[in-house]
Amino acid sequence: MVSKKAKYFNEGLQVTFFEVIYFKSALRQLLIFERISILLVNDGFISFEINHRKMSISRNDILVIPKRTIVEILTISNPLKICQLSFTSEFTFENSLKKPYIGYFEFFITKYPPALALKNKEFLRVIELFKLLDSKAKSSNKNLFKREGLLFSFNLLLYELAGIYNKYYHHIPVMHTGKEKLVLQFFSVLEINCRSQHHVQFYADALFITPGHLTKTVKVVTTKTAKQFIEEALILEIKIVLQNNELTIARIIEELQFPSASFFSSFFKKHTGLSPTEYRLRLNL
């Protein structure tokens, strides 16, 4: 059984800190098929078969397991001590500080994710961030800033991992399928152009494919459509610029190249339940 240390936030996030596991069945409970999982081994080892390929991780190793990954746990040490984080794609979007899909993390979508062997200082930093995130998840709901504290803790951990990966492990041969490579290219183009380009056609043209092929490929790899990612990225950009009170709504509409004020307002309200003005007022409050 999994202990009561596992905590959920909005049912989109599960945090497990220094969990001691004795049976494979307990570890399986933590690896949710429809979520992204980050697994850090504090002590012991695990051997897996991930998407029909065998691999193992041991002390100081960290592994990201994308959603919809076929995982068979072959053996574990007895006992096994781990930290684990799992979250939905929706939680990532709603609680990321900047990126709609945090495109830095290629291993969020790769079919064969690499395990990272952390250096001791990196391991200790990651442990401290797990501890911080765990404490925020366990804090009382009466805490006025619980959500904000959890948001920043979640992002600190993810960006720490992104920094470690990009600095030390960029040379690891990540085996992307052709579809995954296309999706990563789409994310790169989206990051640069999401403010001004709102249609699938632009991104398909940039990648020299048809809109239908782009939509189908993104859907297969991520379970979401290209249009959804474009809209989510745009909503995030709108939320960011609305924080700047010196920018008028009219100026924001112009900068983000919306055809009209009414279209801008209805688009934002459809995705957030608030008009841009209402959202800005809440920020100021």
N, C-alpha and C positions, 0 to 999 in steps of 0.2 A: 504493500500500500504506500501511497504518497502521503507524506505528513501534512499537517495543517500549515506548514511554513509557506506552502504555495499560495500566493495571493493573486487576485484578479482585480483589474481596474477597468470598469466599463465593459467587462467580459471580452476585452480586446487584447489584454496583456496578462501574462502569467510570469511571476518572478519566483524562482526557487534559489535560496541562498544556503550554501554548505549543507546540502541534503545528503544524508548517508543512505545508500541503497544496497540492498542485499540480494535482490532478485531481478531478473530481466523483466518480469512483468511490471514491476514498479517503474522502471525506466521507460517502458513503452507508454505508460500513462502520461508521461510528460511530453512525448513527441506527438503533437497533434497534427494530423494530416493536412488540415486546412490552414496551418499557420507556419510562419517562418520561425525556426528555433535556433538559438545560439547556445552551444553546450561547452562549458569550461570544466576540465577535469582538475580537481584540487588534489586528488590522490587516487591511485589505482589505474585501471585501464578498461577500455571498451573495444571490442572488435565488432565491426558492422559488415553488412552487405548493403551498399547504398546504390540503388538503381542497378542492381546485379553486379556491382563491383565491390571487391573486398577492400577494407581499410581498417586501421586501428588508431586510436588516440590514447594518450596516457598523460601523466602529470604534466601540468603547464601547457597542455595542448588545448586549442579552441577550435571548434568546428561550427560552421553555419550550415543548417539544413534547410533548404528552400521548401516552400509549401508544395504539396502534392508530390513529395519524394517518397519512393518506395524504400522503406528502411526495415531491414531485418537485423535484430541484435543477436549476434552469434554467441559471444561470451562476455562476461564482465568479471572484474575482480570482486572478491568478497572480503571486506566491504569495498564499495565504490563511493567516493565523495565528489560531488559536483556542484557547480552553480549553473543555472539554466534560465534562459529567457525565451519566451515565445510570444508572438504577437501577430495580429492580422495585418493584411495590407492596408485595410481601412484605418487601423490604429496608427500605422506609420504615417499615412497621409495627414490625418487629422492632428497629429502631435509632432510632426517634424518641423523644425524651425525654418527651413528654407526649401528643401527639395521635395517634390511630390512623391517620388519613389526612392529618394536617396540614391541617385544613380551611381554614386561612388562605389556602391557595393555590388560588384559584378556577381559575387557569390550568392546574392539574394535570388538569382534566377538560374544559375548554372546547374546543369544536370549532374555534374560530377564535382562538387565543391572540394577545395583543398583544405586539409587541416593545417593550422598554423601553430608552430612551436614557439611559444612566447619566451622571450628572455626574462630573467628573474624580475628586473625592474618593471617591465611591461606587465608581467603577470600580477605583480603587487598592485599596480595602478588599476588594472582591470578589476581585480578583487575589490578594491576600495569603491569603485564605481558600482559594482554589483551590490555592495553593502549599502551604499547611498540609495540606490534605486529600491532595494528591498525595504529600507526604513521608510521611504516615502510612500510605498505601496501599503505598508502596515499602519501608517499614521491615521489618526482619527478623521472620519469624514467631517467632523466639526472644524477641522483645520481650514481656515479661510483660503489658504493658498496651497492646498493639497494638490490640486490639478496642475498648477503652475510648477510646483516643486517636482512632481513626477515627470512632467514634460521636459524640464531642463535636465533632470537626471537621466532620462531615457536618451535624450540627444547627446549628452556628454559621453555616455557609454558607446553609442553607435559611432560617433565621430572619432573617439579614441581608437576604436577598432579599425575605422577607415584609415586613420593616420598610420597605424602600425602596418596595416596591409600595404598601403601605398609606399611607405618608406623602406620596409625591409623585405617584403614578400612579392614585389611586383615581378620578380624573375621566375616565380613559380608558374609552371605551364598549366594554366587553367584551361581545361578542355571544353570549349564552347561548341555547341552545335551550330550549324548554319543559321538556324532560326534565332538562337540566342544572340549571335553576333549582330544580326539585323536589328533585334530589339535594343541592344546596347547602342547601336548607331542612332536609332530613333531617339533614345533618351538624350544622347549628346546633342543632337540637332534641336530637340525640344528645349533643353536647358538654355540654349543660346537665343532661341527665337520665340519662346512662348508668349512674350509680351505683345509681339506685333503680328504673329501668324497664328490664326485660330482655327484653321481648317486642315483636315487630313490630307487634302490634295497637295498642299505645300510640302508636307513632310514626305509624302510618297514621291513627289517630283525630285526632292533633294536626295532621295535614296535610289532613284531611277527604277522605281517599281510602281505598280498600280495601287490606288487607294484600297481596293479590295484585298490585294495580297498583303498589304501592310496591316490592315485591320485584322485579317485572319491570323497572321503570324503573331501579332502582339497578343491576341486573345488566347492562342494556344499556349504561349509561353507564360503569360501572367494571369490569365483568366479575366482580364479586363481589356476593353477595346482601346485603340489608339485615340479615339475621340474622347473617351473618359479621361485618359491621361492628359490630353491637351486641356480639357476643361478644368481638371483638378490643378494643373500647373498654373493656369490663368487665375483661378480663384485664390490660390496661395499668393500670387503676385499682387492681386487686388488688395488682399488683407494686409500685405506688407506696406503698400503705398498709402493705404488709408490711415496708417499709424502716423503719417507725416501731415500734421494739421495745416502746414503751410501750403499744401497742394489742395486746390479746390476740386470738387467733384468733376467740374467741367474740364479741368486740366488733366485729371486722371483719365477721363474718357478719351481725351485727345492722345495722351501718351500711350494708352493701351489699344488705341485704334479701334474703338467700338463705333458702329455706325450712327448710334443715337443714344441720348440719355435714357430713354425709356427701355431700349434693348439692354443697355448696361445694367439698369436697376433690376429688370425682370430676370436677367441671367444670374446676377448675384443672389437675388432673393430665392430663386429656384434651388440654389445649392446650399444656402446657409439659413434660409428662413427669415432673414433680415434684409432690409434695404441697406444700401451703402451708408446712408446717413445714420440709420439706426445702429449699424455696426460701429461706426465711428463714435457715436455718442456713448455706447457701452464701453468702448476702449477708454474714453476720457473719464467716465465714471469710475 
